Amino acid sequence: MDNIKLTRRTLLKAGAATAISGLATQGVWAAGSDKPEKEEVKVGFIPLTDCASVIMASVLGFDKKYGIKIVLSKEASWPGVRDKLVNGELDAAHVLYGLVYGVHLGAGGPKKDMAVLMNLNHNGQAITLSKKLADKGAVDGPSLAKLMKADPREYSFAQTFPTGTHAMWLYYWLASHGINPLHDAKVITVPPPQMVANMRIGNMDGFCVGEPWNHRAIVDGVGITATTTQDIWRDHPEKVLGTSAEWVKKYPNTARALTAAVLEAGRWIDASLSNKLKMAETIADKSYVNTTVDVINQRILGRYQNGLGKTWDDPNPMRFYNDGQVNFPFLSDGMWFLTQQKRWGLLKSEPDYLAVATQINQLDVYKDAAGMAKVALPKSNMRTIKMLDGATFDGKNPKAFADSFKIKA
């Protein structure tokens, strides 16, 4: 089996040869001053499909193209990733967007100035309800709200980190259907790979997590997909390549090189069906996500089922590049997360939304890396966001947006 795995990885590396051929041995930086300060970069990841571009940057050798070696570190939980980023055990990580913002403001643990180098993916998360709830008729937002009113017991829902993306998707979705997540339910924090096992033994009624764990709940017969996060906010950012502001300041050339390498890997994944299948085969390995290839590749290819007989081809599946639109760290995206953290009482005072987003999202580093990797840039640092409830956010008046919700802390 080990020989088979070795052969597979050797073939994958060979498949990237065309992409990385024709380079001078010293890499793509200008001679001398732009050379990465660190040759080895330790990058953490959680076993989720959206860690793929970080994994493939290493497996396919895109890191070597930019003069670095990515040393991958499989982590057990988001609090663990947070702690290792804060104390410097990790140089960077595949990490929740909202976790980075929470740490920066002291809302998600020890306060430390943080940095977002790039987005890793759009879309591709979901909210799963237990099969037991589905058997009682709760299969989507309206039917869940109806059941909770008819049978007012304590309902438990899980997310992966208090200031993270999954908490924000779960809260927004529940509130849009008249359910106050802080008063009408009990919310717990569970690491992504443990979601399905906890649902199997009855520890929760629902959860929000990244793939492949929503699809795995269906395969294992313990849950159904109530909604996808792309139905909450189409083309939402999800995981980011995160680090500390201190690390970026100390190793600016390394930060650019790492960003460029992961950018190229995301472009490679999205380039073809064949590449997506190769990616799924690679990251399914026990060293990475540790699941079956089929559990990963179904939703990567946009082939969805809800566990109740409904199937569909989703036009907005998880994407890793999309002509660079996925990867640009729009300031308005970061500001949106701040409005929701304020909405739910995670931030005790009103932040300077634009100033915080500008501090964290490393636009200059990203733009330099995009130039190195020949990735197009958008015309603006902001974009308009449309939510499932009809709300629109463009970053122009974030305080008013944060205050506009009827259901909040």
URPE-V631413 format. One record per residue. PSI is psi in whole degrees, -180 to 180 (999 if undefined). Layout:
psi: (PSI	PSI)
This chain:
psi: (-41	-36	-36	-45	-41	-43	-43	-47	-36	-42	-41	-41	-39	-35	-22	-2	-40	-40	-30	11	165	15	145	153	-26	-2	-165	0	161	149	129	-99	-26	3	137	136	-29	135	-34	132	116	117	122	155	154	145	88	153	-36	8	0	-42	-31	-45	-48	-28	-35	-50	-40	-5	16	-27	-43	-33	-33	16	20	166	117	122	109	143	109	125	158	-27	162	-39	-35	-42	-46	-51	-40	-30	-41	-42	1	8	-30	141	-41	174	152	114	155	134	-52	-23	-45	-45	-39	-45	-42	-36	4	19	-10	33	-157	136	129	140	127	173	139	119	-36	161	144	-31	162	149	-170	17	176	167	123	134	149	153	-32	-41	-42	-38	-21	4	-5	100	-8	-174	-54	-42	-29	-46	-39	-45	-41	-30	-37	-31	80	61	-176	123	137	129	143	143	-179	-16	135	-37	9	178	-44	-36	-42	-40	-45	-48	-45	-43	-47	-48	-33	-16	19	12	120	112	-22	-16	-31	-2	165	127	128	163	126	135	144	-50	-12	0	-51	-43	-41	-36	-37	-37	7	20	-11	154	-22	165	158	126	169	166	154	16	-23	-45	-35	-36	-36	-48	-38	-5	22	-11	168	152	116	-36	159	157	-24	-19	-17	-45	105	132	40	151	156	-93	154	165	104	154	-172	154	-35	-41	-42	-41	-37	-33	60	-38	-36	-40	-43	-45	-44	-45	-44	-41	-43	-35	-47	-37	-41	-40	-40	-44	-47	-7	-28	160	-42	-43	-40	-42	-39	-41	-47	-42	-38	-52	-14	-19	150	-20	-20	-95	-28	61	-174	153	-41	-37	-33	-48	-20	-55	-25	-35	4	12	103	150	153	-1	1	15	-12	133	151	157	110	125	-9	61	-177	130	150	-8	-67	57	29	-10	-33	-40	-20	127	76	134	-36	-31	-48	-38	-35	-45	-38	-40	-36	-36	-35	-42	-41	14	12	-26	125	-19	164	121	163	92	-52	-40	-42	-46	-38	-36	-42	-50	113	76	-39	-43	-46	-46	-39	-44	-40	-37	-41	-40	1	51	132	149	148	166	-22	155	-2	158	161	134	130	129	168	-25	8	-9	143	136	129	7	-1	-33	71	-35	-44	-38	-45	-33	-5	-9	136	-41	117	180	999)
